[in-house]
């Protein structure tokens, strides 16, 4: 299928909240789409002005409660007509090669969804690697299930899944204050998940021991490319260390409370601060 016909079966959907530093690049990469749905959580910066400057954008506002509910509304509550949805964060970009693969490699009649990896960038400079996982980003609207086990949503579909060779781009250029606020929120949600027994991976078990911050920084620096990526790799290492440190502090605060509660015979779950 040619790229000109992709818009007939795929609608990109983007969630936003104060994304003026990112949304222009994201929407510029979606000019191939006939229809782009943007669901905003009440931005008070220039996000709406920038988004409405693109002729293919439909703008919606919904008060944010959880990522899972926000995505469910974006997928099912915005009168989207195409069978497939391309789910994007506001700091993602869709390269032309991905669009070409979407038209030539992905078979909409055969696949229920598509998984894509990411090229992680720091202020425009690509890292050699990152811990950012490949995700299900493309799926049939009527087949997808949306859940939120941790700090963000997860999509799942029943049926064959295509794995894209071309990677999407992740390049978040928000301010440091916004970044820090996001890490505080994400670490709280992850701490709640882990403290409720959702710690099946070895990384989560290390987190429960409070050791991950010691490991995360050096590992992230090496994976990002180390000296080959200069200050971009250094910053990425600090970003990973910051998140893991916040999460460790929260988890280490939960465990003493839980042990004290058991000693008193109190098994009620503790409220996360």
C-alpha positions as CSV (number, residue, x, y, z in Angstrom):
1,X,0.0,0.0,0.0
2,X,1.3,3.5,-0.8
3,X,1.9,6.0,2.0
4,X,-0.9,8.2,0.5
5,X,-3.4,5.5,1.5
6,X,-2.3,4.9,5.0
7,X,-4.7,7.6,6.4
8,X,-7.6,5.4,5.4
9,X,-6.8,2.8,8.0
10,X,-4.6,4.5,10.6
11,X,-5.4,7.4,12.9
12,X,-2.5,8.8,15.1
13,X,-3.7,9.6,18.6
14,X,-1.6,11.8,20.9
15,X,-2.0,12.7,24.6
16,X,-0.8,16.1,25.8
17,X,-0.3,18.3,28.8
18,X,1.8,21.4,28.5
19,X,3.8,20.0,25.6
20,X,4.7,23.2,23.7
21,X,8.4,22.1,23.6
22,X,7.5,18.8,21.9
23,X,4.1,18.8,20.2
24,X,5.2,20.8,17.0
25,X,7.8,18.2,16.1
26,X,5.4,15.3,16.8
27,X,2.6,16.7,14.7
28,X,5.0,17.7,11.9
29,X,5.9,14.1,11.6
30,X,2.2,13.2,11.2
31,X,1.4,15.4,8.2
32,X,0.9,12.2,6.2
33,X,-2.2,11.3,8.3
34,X,-5.7,12.4,7.2
35,X,-6.9,12.7,10.8
36,X,-4.8,13.2,14.0
37,X,-6.6,13.1,17.4
38,X,-5.0,15.1,20.2
39,X,-6.5,14.6,23.7
40,X,-5.3,17.3,26.2
41,X,-5.4,17.3,30.0
42,X,-5.9,21.0,30.4
43,X,-2.7,22.6,29.1
44,X,-2.1,26.3,30.0
45,X,0.9,26.9,27.7
46,X,0.9,27.1,23.9
47,X,0.1,23.4,23.2
48,X,-3.4,24.1,21.9
49,X,-2.3,27.0,19.6
50,X,0.5,24.8,18.1
51,X,-1.7,21.8,17.7
52,X,-4.6,23.7,16.1
53,X,-2.1,25.2,13.5
54,X,-2.1,21.7,11.9
55,X,-5.0,21.2,9.5
56,X,-5.4,17.5,10.2
57,X,-5.7,17.8,14.0
58,X,-8.9,17.3,16.0
59,X,-8.6,18.7,19.5
60,X,-10.2,17.3,22.6
61,X,-9.9,18.2,26.3
62,X,-10.5,15.7,29.1
63,X,-9.6,16.1,32.8
64,X,-6.9,13.7,33.6
65,X,-7.4,10.9,36.1
66,X,-5.2,8.0,34.9
67,X,-3.2,7.2,31.8
68,X,-5.3,4.1,31.3
69,X,-8.6,6.0,31.3
70,X,-7.2,8.9,29.2
71,X,-6.1,6.5,26.5
72,X,-9.3,4.6,26.6
73,X,-11.2,7.8,25.9
74,X,-8.7,8.8,23.2
75,X,-9.2,5.5,21.4
76,X,-12.9,5.0,21.8
77,X,-14.5,8.3,22.7
78,X,-13.3,10.6,19.9
79,X,-15.3,9.4,16.9
80,X,-12.2,7.9,15.3
81,X,-13.3,6.1,12.1
82,X,-10.2,4.1,11.0
83,X,-9.9,0.5,12.1
84,X,-6.3,1.1,13.5
85,X,-4.9,3.6,15.9
86,X,-1.3,4.7,16.2
87,X,-0.8,5.6,19.9
88,X,1.8,8.3,20.5
89,X,3.2,10.3,23.4
90,X,3.7,14.0,22.7
91,X,7.5,13.5,22.7
92,X,7.5,10.9,20.0
93,X,8.3,11.4,16.3
94,X,7.3,9.2,13.4
95,X,10.2,9.0,10.8
96,X,9.4,8.8,7.1
97,X,10.9,5.3,7.0
98,X,8.4,4.2,9.6
99,X,5.5,5.6,7.5
100,X,6.9,3.7,4.4
101,X,7.1,0.5,6.4
102,X,3.6,1.1,7.7
103,X,2.4,1.2,4.1
104,X,4.6,-1.6,2.7
105,X,5.2,-4.0,5.5
106,X,2.3,-3.9,7.9
107,X,-0.8,-5.8,6.6
108,X,-3.9,-4.3,8.3
109,X,-6.1,-7.3,7.3
110,X,-3.6,-9.7,8.8
111,X,-2.2,-8.0,12.0
112,X,-4.1,-6.9,15.1
113,X,-1.3,-4.7,16.1
114,X,2.3,-3.6,15.7
115,X,5.3,-3.2,18.1
116,X,8.0,-0.6,17.6
117,X,11.3,0.1,19.3
118,X,12.6,3.6,19.9
119,X,15.6,5.7,19.1
120,X,16.1,7.7,22.3
121,X,17.4,11.2,21.9
122,X,18.6,13.8,24.4
123,X,18.0,17.3,23.1
124,X,18.1,16.0,19.5
125,X,21.2,13.8,19.9
126,X,20.6,10.1,19.4
127,X,21.9,7.6,22.0
128,X,23.3,4.3,21.0
129,X,20.8,2.6,23.3
130,X,18.5,3.0,26.3
131,X,16.3,1.1,28.7
132,X,13.2,2.5,27.0
133,X,11.3,-0.7,25.9
134,X,9.7,-1.5,22.6
135,X,5.9,-1.0,22.8
136,X,2.7,-2.0,21.2
137,X,1.9,1.3,19.5
138,X,-0.4,0.3,16.6
139,X,-3.5,-1.7,17.1
140,X,-7.1,-2.3,16.0
141,X,-9.5,-0.1,18.0
142,X,-11.9,-2.9,18.6
143,X,-9.3,-5.4,19.7
144,X,-7.2,-3.4,22.2
145,X,-7.3,-3.8,25.9
146,X,-5.9,-0.8,28.0
147,X,-4.6,-1.4,31.5
148,X,-2.3,0.5,33.9
149,X,-0.3,-1.8,36.2
150,X,2.4,0.9,37.0
151,X,3.1,4.5,36.2
152,X,1.8,4.3,32.6
153,X,-0.7,2.5,30.4
154,X,-0.1,-0.8,28.7
155,X,-1.9,-2.0,25.5
156,X,-2.6,-5.6,24.6
157,X,-4.3,-7.2,21.6
158,X,-5.5,-10.7,20.7
159,X,-4.1,-11.7,17.3
160,X,-1.0,-11.6,15.2
161,X,1.4,-8.7,16.0
162,X,3.8,-7.1,13.5
163,X,7.3,-6.0,14.7
164,X,8.5,-2.9,12.9
165,X,12.1,-2.8,11.8
166,X,12.0,1.0,11.8
167,X,12.2,2.7,15.2
168,X,10.1,5.6,16.4
169,X,11.9,8.6,18.0
170,X,11.7,9.6,21.6
171,X,13.0,13.1,22.3
172,X,11.5,14.9,25.3
173,X,12.6,18.5,25.5
174,X,10.5,19.7,28.4
175,X,12.1,21.8,31.1
176,X,14.0,20.3,34.0
177,X,11.3,21.3,36.4
178,X,8.7,19.5,34.4
179,X,11.0,16.5,34.1
180,X,11.5,16.4,37.9
181,X,7.8,16.7,38.6
182,X,7.1,13.8,36.2
183,X,9.7,11.6,37.9
184,X,8.1,12.3,41.3
185,X,4.8,11.1,40.0
186,X,6.1,8.1,38.1
187,X,8.1,6.9,41.1
188,X,5.0,7.2,43.3
189,X,3.0,5.0,40.9
190,X,5.7,2.5,40.5
191,X,6.2,2.3,44.3
192,X,2.5,1.5,44.7
193,X,2.8,-1.2,42.1
194,X,5.8,-2.8,43.7
195,X,4.5,-2.5,47.2
196,X,1.4,-4.4,46.2
197,X,3.3,-7.5,45.2
198,X,3.9,-6.7,41.5
199,X,7.6,-7.5,41.5
200,X,8.1,-10.4,39.2
201,X,11.1,-9.2,37.2
202,X,14.7,-9.3,38.6
203,X,14.9,-5.5,38.2
204,X,12.0,-5.1,40.5
205,X,13.4,-7.4,43.1
206,X,16.6,-5.3,43.1
207,X,14.5,-2.2,43.5
208,X,12.9,-3.7,46.5
209,X,16.3,-4.1,48.1
210,X,17.2,-0.4,47.4
211,X,20.2,-1.2,45.2
212,X,19.0,-0.1,41.8
213,X,20.3,3.5,42.0
214,X,23.8,2.2,42.4
215,X,23.5,0.1,39.3
216,X,21.3,2.3,37.1
217,X,23.6,5.2,36.4
218,X,26.7,3.3,35.2
219,X,24.6,0.9,33.2
220,X,22.7,3.7,31.5
221,X,25.9,5.6,30.6
222,X,27.4,2.5,29.0
223,X,24.2,1.6,27.2
224,X,23.7,5.1,25.9
225,X,27.2,5.1,24.2
226,X,29.4,6.4,27.0
227,X,32.1,8.7,25.6
228,X,30.8,8.2,22.1
229,X,27.7,10.3,23.0
230,X,29.4,12.8,25.3
231,X,27.2,14.8,27.6
232,X,24.0,13.2,26.2
233,X,25.1,9.9,27.7
234,X,26.0,11.6,31.0
235,X,22.6,13.3,31.2
236,X,20.8,10.1,30.4
237,X,22.7,8.3,33.2
238,X,21.7,11.0,35.7
239,X,18.1,10.9,34.5
240,X,18.0,7.1,35.2
241,X,19.7,7.5,38.5
242,X,17.2,10.2,39.6
243,X,14.2,8.1,38.9
244,X,15.7,5.0,40.6
245,X,16.7,7.1,43.6
246,X,13.3,8.5,44.1
247,X,11.7,5.1,43.7
248,X,14.2,3.5,46.2
249,X,13.5,6.2,48.7
250,X,9.8,5.6,48.4
251,X,10.1,1.8,48.7
252,X,12.5,2.0,51.6
253,X,10.0,4.2,53.4
254,X,7.2,1.7,52.7
255,X,9.0,-1.4,54.0
256,X,9.7,-0.2,57.6
257,X,6.0,0.9,57.9
258,X,4.9,-2.6,56.6
259,X,7.1,-4.4,59.1
260,X,5.9,-2.2,61.9
261,X,2.3,-2.9,60.9
262,X,2.9,-6.6,60.9
263,X,4.4,-6.4,64.4
264,X,1.2,-4.7,65.6
265,X,-1.0,-7.2,63.7
266,X,-2.1,-4.4,61.3
267,X,-2.2,-5.8,57.7
268,X,-4.0,-2.9,56.1
269,X,-2.2,-1.4,53.0
270,X,-0.3,1.8,53.8
271,X,-1.1,5.0,51.9
272,X,1.8,6.1,49.7
273,X,2.9,9.7,50.2
